[in-house]
Amino acid sequence: MSPPALTRFLVCALAALLLGPLTVLTSLPAQAAPAPLQIYPVQSIYPASPDYRLTVNGQNVPVTDYPGYDIAQFAMGGGEATITVTKVNNTAIGSYFISPAKLNLSGSVSGASMTFTVTRDEYLIVKLDGRPNLVIAIDPLETNRPADSGTGIFNVRNAPYNAQPGSAYSTTAFQNALNDAAAWGGANGRQGTVYVPPGVWTLGNLYLRSNLALYLAPGAVLRYTGERSQYDVHWHKDSQNRDITWFISTRYSSSNISIYGRGVIDGNGQASLGPSNLGVNLLTPVYTTNFRVDGITFRESSSWAIMPIRSVDVGFTNLKMFNRFDMGENDGIDVMESRQVRVTNAIGIGLDDPFSTKTWAATTDLTKNIPGDPRPLDDVVFDDLVSWTYCYGVKVGQGVLQNQSNVTFRNAVVHDAAVGIGVHHKYGTGTASTIRFENIDIERLSFTNDSNRTWLALWTGTGPNGTGPISGVRIANVRVRDAGTTAARINGQPGAQITGVELNRILMPGSSSYATTLDQMRITNVSENGPITITQ
């Protein structure tokens, strides 16, 4: 080979050596960068979990002990979050489960630790053998955190309010800050902002006026005590023979109100019932419009936690509702007699229904002290949910004393319940119509409610307030992993039938194809109904 030829050969060979590996490397998929994290501070009133430790991308995340399950919370931005769950007792993990199952998250087990990766914010429930469930609530990063002082910012720690966290009540300071912020917002055509820094703030009732934003920083806890001298009684719950107060509520005819941040509104559970058996609704937007809640955690309500009443244009996003399993009538969010309501990206846990709609009469216990007439409910959408309860995963009813229409539940995971999907028209002569349940995944049915332990219950009752019909119910794209132990039911009443039911693409346990008959769907308890349509 001539020297020029040899030179060309060596150059080409060297280029092949250099470019060959480069070509292989550039053909590999790019690895996502670790997601930025926001780790929320946890106040000392919340004890550490005796069961779990948690790290995310190598950073420690606090895990708190809670009746029935443990809780860890943080926020992540774009990228990957590698989560390692470790059993405190250091015994080897034999099995695990990560819900929602539809995410197909797979862990890697090494001794007492299990590691898995998520690529976006999710609300998860993890079970390791022999330990309580661990709720890992991952929020999106905050993008709208305000300054803690400045024009239009009213910090409760600053003069003239000078509120102090701790066991002493800061109600007057908070209410003055709220009133001043609302007045500033009204004068300037936008919202004034009350800034609440980290700390445990002991409070009586707070009332929200128009043009107001209440910001709860991570680590801020608004805590209810149940000490009767500090609270107004707003209604009496007949079924429990208990007075109830609205911890935070709106003034009538208000508008343009927001509550946001990554703080906590805490009902203090059983402890708050001790002083005088005064139950609490944590948040009651009543007769308000353009009302928003984003990112807040609600926990340990001793009555229904969140109750929008007779309101219009109401939205909840990134909502966490952590209630106990040893306290009854502690629903998550009950949308009542309202319109244009959106609940998006939410997890609800508790003994009673986490997500439901209701309408009442003027004489019903919880509304009889509210002036004005009852209203119908219309245009309510629940989207992107995780539900864990002893009752109904997603539900319309029980009260349907006024008409309810255009209610949609979609993209919901029922982690565990007694009934996965339900319309229970137990009270009232109103019509429940145009109801949609779409893209529902029912993972487990471990409990029984009104003798039901089933994936589907559409039924009308014979309560003291009359009976009304159910019409136009579409149930579509449902994955039933557990059908329960009792027959699914569609039961109307004479003169109040259930009509216009459509079942579309229902996948039952153990099947790889959609069910084509009611028997295959285990819907064998059927009465007083119109035609039921099955489509694919």
C-alpha positions in Angstrom: 0.0 0.0 0.0 1.4 3.4 -1.0 2.1 6.0 1.7 -0.8 8.2 0.5 -3.1 5.2 0.5 -1.9 4.1 3.9 -2.4 7.6 5.2 -6.0 7.7 3.9 -6.6 4.3 5.4 -5.4 5.3 8.8 -7.4 8.5 8.7 -10.6 6.6 7.8 -9.9 4.0 10.4 -9.4 6.6 13.1 -12.6 8.4 12.0 -14.5 5.2 12.2 -13.2 4.6 15.7 -14.1 8.1 16.8 -17.5 8.3 15.1 -18.7 4.8 15.7 -19.2 5.1 19.5 -20.6 8.6 19.0 -23.2 7.2 16.7 -24.2 4.6 19.2 -24.4 7.1 22.0 -26.6 9.6 20.1 -29.1 6.8 19.3 -29.8 6.2 23.0 -32.9 8.0 24.5 -32.1 11.0 26.5 -32.3 10.5 30.3 -34.6 12.9 32.1 -33.0 15.3 34.5 -33.9 15.1 38.2 -37.0 17.2 38.9 -36.6 20.2 41.1 -38.3 19.6 44.4 -40.1 21.7 47.1 -40.0 19.9 50.4 -42.8 21.2 52.7 -41.9 21.8 56.4 -43.9 19.8 58.8 -45.0 21.3 62.1 -44.2 19.5 65.4 -47.9 18.9 66.1 -47.8 16.2 63.5 -45.8 13.1 64.8 -43.3 11.3 62.6 -44.3 8.0 61.1 -43.2 5.0 63.1 -43.3 2.9 59.9 -41.7 4.8 57.0 -38.8 6.9 55.9 -38.9 8.6 52.5 -36.3 10.1 50.2 -36.8 11.8 46.8 -33.9 12.4 44.5 -31.7 11.8 47.6 -33.5 14.4 49.7 -35.3 13.5 52.9 -39.1 14.1 52.9 -41.0 14.0 56.2 -43.5 11.3 56.7 -46.2 11.9 59.3 -48.3 9.4 61.3 -52.0 9.6 60.9 -55.0 7.5 62.0 -55.4 4.8 59.3 -52.5 5.8 57.0 -49.3 7.8 56.9 -48.7 10.9 54.8 -45.8 12.5 52.9 -46.1 15.6 50.8 -43.9 17.6 48.5 -43.9 19.3 45.1 -41.9 18.6 41.9 -41.2 20.3 38.7 -40.3 18.9 35.3 -38.1 15.9 35.2 -37.9 12.7 37.2 -38.4 12.0 40.9 -36.8 8.9 42.2 -38.7 7.9 45.4 -37.3 5.5 48.0 -39.6 4.2 50.7 -37.9 2.4 53.6 -39.5 0.5 56.4 -38.3 1.9 59.7 -38.1 -1.5 61.3 -35.6 -2.5 58.5 -37.3 -5.9 57.9 -37.1 -7.0 54.3 -40.0 -6.1 52.0 -41.8 -9.1 50.7 -44.5 -7.4 48.6 -45.7 -4.0 47.6 -48.4 -2.2 45.7 -48.4 1.3 44.2 -51.8 2.9 43.4 -53.0 4.2 41.0 -52.4 0.8 39.3 -53.1 2.3 35.9 -49.8 4.2 36.1 -48.0 0.8 36.0 -45.3 2.0 38.4 -42.8 -0.7 39.1 -40.5 -0.7 42.1 -37.1 -2.1 42.8 -36.8 -3.8 46.2 -33.6 -4.1 48.2 -34.0 -5.3 51.7 -36.2 -2.8 53.6 -36.4 -0.3 50.8 -38.4 0.0 47.6 -37.5 2.5 44.9 -39.5 3.7 41.9 -39.6 6.7 39.6 -42.3 9.2 38.6 -42.1 11.7 35.8 -44.8 14.1 36.9 -46.7 15.1 40.0 -49.2 12.4 41.1 -51.2 11.5 44.2 -50.1 8.0 45.1 -50.9 5.3 47.7 -48.1 2.8 48.5 -48.6 -0.4 50.5 -45.6 -2.4 51.9 -46.3 -5.7 53.5 -47.3 -5.5 57.1 -47.3 -1.7 57.2 -50.1 0.9 56.9 -50.7 2.5 53.6 -48.5 5.5 52.8 -50.1 8.4 50.9 -47.5 10.3 48.8 -49.1 13.5 47.7 -47.0 15.1 45.0 -48.1 18.6 43.9 -46.8 20.6 41.0 -44.3 23.3 42.0 -45.8 26.6 43.1 -45.6 29.2 40.3 -47.6 32.0 41.9 -46.1 32.4 45.4 -46.5 36.1 46.4 -43.9 38.2 48.2 -44.3 38.2 52.0 -44.6 42.0 52.1 -45.2 45.0 49.8 -48.0 46.8 48.1 -51.3 44.9 48.5 -49.7 42.3 50.7 -51.0 42.0 54.3 -48.7 39.7 56.3 -50.4 38.6 59.5 -47.0 38.6 61.4 -46.3 42.2 60.6 -47.7 45.4 62.1 -50.5 46.3 62.7 -51.6 42.7 63.0 -48.7 41.2 64.9 -50.2 37.7 65.0 -48.1 35.0 66.7 -48.3 31.3 66.0 -49.0 29.0 69.0 -51.8 28.1 71.2 -53.2 31.6 71.7 -56.0 32.6 69.3 -55.0 35.0 66.5 -58.6 35.4 65.2 -58.8 39.1 65.5 -55.5 39.8 63.9 -56.3 37.4 61.0 -59.8 38.9 60.5 -58.4 42.4 60.5 -55.8 41.5 57.8 -58.5 39.8 55.7 -60.8 42.9 56.0 -57.9 45.2 55.1 -56.8 43.1 52.1 -60.4 43.0 50.8 -60.8 46.7 51.1 -57.5 47.3 49.3 -58.5 44.9 46.6 -61.9 46.6 46.1 -60.2 50.0 45.9 -57.6 48.8 43.4 -59.7 46.6 41.2 -57.9 43.3 42.1 -57.3 41.1 45.0 -55.5 42.1 48.2 -53.4 39.3 49.6 -53.2 38.1 53.2 -49.9 36.3 53.6 -49.7 33.6 56.3 -46.1 32.4 57.0 -45.2 29.0 58.4 -46.5 28.2 61.9 -49.5 26.7 63.7 -52.1 29.4 63.9 -55.0 28.8 66.4 -58.1 30.5 65.1 -61.8 31.0 65.5 -64.2 31.7 62.6 -62.8 33.6 59.6 -65.0 35.3 57.1 -63.9 36.1 53.6 -65.0 39.2 51.7 -64.8 40.1 48.0 -61.5 40.8 46.2 -59.4 38.8 48.6 -56.6 36.2 48.3 -55.6 34.2 51.3 -52.1 32.7 50.8 -50.9 29.9 53.1 -47.2 29.3 52.8 -45.8 25.7 53.1 -45.7 24.9 56.8 -48.6 27.2 57.6 -51.4 25.5 59.6 -54.8 27.1 60.4 -56.1 25.1 63.3 -59.6 24.6 64.7 -60.0 23.8 68.4 -63.7 23.2 69.0 -63.8 25.5 72.0 -67.3 26.8 71.8 -66.7 30.3 73.1 -64.5 31.0 70.0 -67.0 30.0 67.3 -70.4 30.8 65.9 -72.9 28.0 65.5 -74.1 27.9 61.9 -76.3 24.8 61.9 -77.3 21.7 63.8 -76.7 18.3 62.4 -79.7 16.3 63.3 -78.2 12.8 62.5 -75.4 13.4 65.1 -77.3 15.8 67.4 -74.3 18.1 67.1 -74.0 21.8 66.5 -71.7 22.6 63.5 -69.6 25.7 62.8 -68.1 26.9 59.5 -64.4 27.4 60.3 -63.8 29.5 57.1 -66.7 30.9 55.0 -67.5 33.6 52.6 -69.8 36.5 53.2 -73.0 36.4 51.2 -72.9 38.0 47.7 -69.1 38.0 47.7 -66.9 37.5 44.6 -63.3 37.2 43.4 -61.9 35.2 46.4 -58.9 32.8 46.3 -57.3 30.5 48.9 -54.0 29.2 47.7 -50.5 27.9 48.6 -49.3 24.7 50.1 -50.5 25.2 53.7 -53.0 23.2 55.8 -56.5 23.8 57.1 -56.8 21.5 60.1 -60.1 20.5 61.8 -58.2 18.7 64.6 -60.4 15.6 64.4 -61.6 13.9 67.5 -59.6 16.2 69.8 -61.7 19.2 68.7 -64.9 17.4 69.7 -63.8 17.1 73.2 -64.4 20.6 74.6 -68.1 20.9 73.7 -69.0 18.5 70.8 -68.9 21.3 68.3 -68.3 19.8 64.8 -66.7 21.8 62.0 -67.0 22.3 58.2 -63.6 23.5 57.2 -64.6 25.6 54.3 -68.0 26.9 53.2 -68.1 29.1 50.1 -71.7 30.3 50.3 -73.5 32.7 47.9 -70.2 33.5 46.2 -68.9 33.8 42.6 -65.5 33.4 41.1 -64.1 31.5 44.0 -60.8 29.5 43.7 -58.8 27.1 45.9 -55.4 25.8 44.8 -52.9 23.5 46.5 -54.4 23.5 50.0 -54.5 20.4 52.3 -57.7 19.9 54.3 -57.4 17.4 57.2 -59.3 15.9 60.1 -62.7 17.5 59.6 -65.3 16.3 62.1 -68.2 17.0 59.6 -68.3 17.5 55.8 -65.0 19.2 55.1 -65.7 21.5 52.0 -69.3 22.6 51.1 -69.8 25.1 48.3 -73.4 26.2 48.8 -75.5 28.2 46.2 -72.4 29.5 44.5 -71.4 30.0 40.9 -68.0 29.7 39.1 -66.1 27.8 41.8 -62.9 25.9 41.2 -60.6 23.6 43.3 -57.2 22.4 42.0 -54.4 20.3 43.5 -56.8 19.5 46.4 -55.8 17.2 49.3 -58.5 16.0 51.7 -57.2 13.7 54.5 -59.9 12.6 56.9 -60.0 9.8 59.4 -61.6 6.3 59.1 -62.7 6.3 62.7 -65.0 9.4 62.4 -68.3 9.3 60.6 -70.0 11.9 58.4 -66.7 13.4 57.4 -67.2 13.8 53.6 -64.5 15.4 51.5 -66.2 17.9 49.2 -70.0 18.1 48.8 -71.0 20.4 46.0 -74.5 21.7 46.9 -77.0 23.8 44.9 -74.2 25.4 42.9 -73.3 25.9 39.2 -70.2 25.9 37.2 -68.0 24.0 39.7 -64.7 22.3 38.8 -62.7 20.0 41.0 -59.5 19.1 39.3 -56.5 17.0 40.4 -57.7 15.9 43.9 -57.2 13.2 46.4 -60.0 12.5 48.9 -59.7 10.0 51.8 -62.1 9.4 54.7 -64.8 7.2 56.1 -67.6 9.0 54.2 -67.9 10.1 50.5 -64.9 12.1 49.3 -66.6 13.5 46.2 -70.4 14.0 45.8 -73.2 16.4 44.9 -76.3 17.3 46.8 -79.4 19.5 46.8 -81.7 20.3 49.7 -85.0 21.9 50.9 -85.3 25.2 52.8 -86.0 23.2 56.0 -83.1 20.8 55.7 -80.9 21.0 58.8 -77.7 22.2 57.2 -79.3 24.9 55.1 -82.3 26.1 57.1 -80.4 29.0 58.7 -79.2 30.3 55.2 -81.5 32.9 53.8 -83.0 32.6 50.3 -84.5 29.7 48.4 -83.0 26.4 47.5 -81.4 26.1 44.1 -80.9 23.4 41.5 -77.4 22.1 40.8 -75.9 22.2 37.3 -72.6 21.9 35.4 -70.3 20.3 37.9 -67.2 18.4 36.8 -64.9 16.3 39.0 -61.7 15.5 37.0 -58.5 13.6 37.8 -59.3 12.1 41.2 -58.1 9.5 43.7 -60.7 8.3 46.1 -60.4 6.1 49.2 -63.4 5.6 51.5 -65.6 3.2 53.3 -68.6 4.5 51.3 -68.9 5.7 47.6 -65.9 6.4 45.5 -67.7 8.9 43.3 -71.4 9.8 43.9 -74.5 11.9 43.2 -76.8 12.1 46.2 -78.1 11.2 48.7 -80.0 14.4 48.8 -81.8 15.3 45.5 -84.5 17.6 46.8 -83.8 20.0 43.9 -82.9 19.0 40.3 -79.3 18.0 39.6 -78.1 18.1 36.0 -74.9 17.9 34.0 -72.7 16.3 36.6 -69.5 14.6 35.4 -66.9 12.4 37.1 -64.0 11.5 34.9 -60.4 10.2 35.1 -61.0 8.9 38.6 -59.3 6.1 40.6 -61.3 4.4 43.3 -58.5 3.0 45.4 -60.9 1.4 47.9 -64.6 1.8 48.7 -67.9 0.0 49.4 -69.4 1.3 46.1 -67.2 2.4 43.2 -69.7 4.4 41.2 -73.1 5.6 42.5 -76.2 7.7 42.1 -78.1 7.3 45.4 -81.4 9.3 45.1 -82.4 8.7 48.7 -84.1 12.0 49.6 -86.3 14.3 47.5 -88.5 14.6 44.4 -85.9 16.3 42.2 -84.5 14.8 39.0 -80.9 13.6 38.7 -80.2 13.9 35.0 -77.4 13.9 32.5 -74.9 12.2 34.8 -71.5 11.0 33.4 -69.0 8.6 34.8 -66.1 8.4 32.4 -62.6 6.8 32.6 -63.0 5.3 36.1 -60.6 2.7 37.5 -62.0 0.7 40.4 -59.1 -1.0 42.2 -60.6 -2.5 45.4 -64.0 -2.8 47.2 -63.3 -3.8 50.8 -66.2 -2.3 52.6 -70.0 -2.5 52.8 -72.5 0.4 52.8 -76.3 0.0 53.0 -75.7 -3.7 52.3 -73.9 -2.8 49.0 -70.4 -3.9 48.2 -70.4 -3.4 44.4 -68.8 -1.5 41.6 -72.1 0.2 40.6 -75.2 1.3 42.4 -77.9 3.4 40.8 -80.9 3.5 43.0 -83.8 5.6 44.3 -84.9 5.5 47.9 -88.2 5.9 49.8 -87.1 8.6 52.3 -89.4 11.0 54.1 -88.9 13.7 51.4 -90.5 11.8 48.5 -88.9 10.0 45.6 -87.6 11.3 42.2 -86.3 9.9 39.0 -82.8 9.4 37.6 -82.3 9.8 33.8 -79.5 10.0 31.3 -76.7 8.2 33.0 -73.6 7.3 30.9 -71.0 5.1 32.4 -68.0 4.7 30.0 -64.5 3.4 29.9 -64.6 1.7 33.3 -61.9 -0.7 34.5 -63.3 -2.9 37.2 -60.5 -4.7 39.0 -62.7 -5.7 41.9 -66.5 -6.1 41.4 -67.3 -6.6 45.0 -69.4 -9.2 46.7 -73.0 -8.0 46.0 -74.8 -7.6 42.7 -74.4 -4.3 40.9 -77.8 -2.6 40.9 -80.1 -0.3 38.9 -83.2 0.0 41.0 -85.9 2.7 40.5 -89.1 3.1 42.3 -92.7 3.1 41.0 -93.3 6.6 39.5 -89.5 7.4 39.8 -87.8 5.1 37.3 -84.2 5.0 36.3 -84.1 5.6 32.5 -81.6 6.3 29.8 -78.7 4.3 31.2 -75.8 3.7 28.8 -72.9 1.3 29.6 -69.9 1.8 27.3 -66.7 -0.3 27.4 -66.9 -1.9 30.8 -63.9 -4.2 31.5 -64.7 -6.6 34.3 -62.2 -8.5 36.5 -60.3 -11.3 34.7 -61.6 -10.3 31.3 -59.5 -9.0 28.3 -62.6 -7.8 26.4 -65.4 -5.4 27.2 -68.6 -6.9 28.7 -71.5 -7.2 26.3 -74.3 -8.2 28.7 -75.6 -7.1 32.1 -74.8 -10.6 33.5 -71.2 -10.2 32.4 -71.2 -6.8 34.3 -72.8 -8.5 37.3 -75.7 -6.1 37.0 -78.4 -8.5 38.1 -80.3 -6.4 40.6 -82.5 -4.5 38.2 -86.0 -3.0 38.7 -88.3 -0.1 37.8 -86.0 1.0 34.9 -86.2 2.0 31.3 -84.1 0.4 28.6 -80.4 -0.1 29.4 -78.1 0.4 26.4 -74.7 -1.4 26.1 -72.3 0.1 23.5 -68.7 -0.6 22.5 
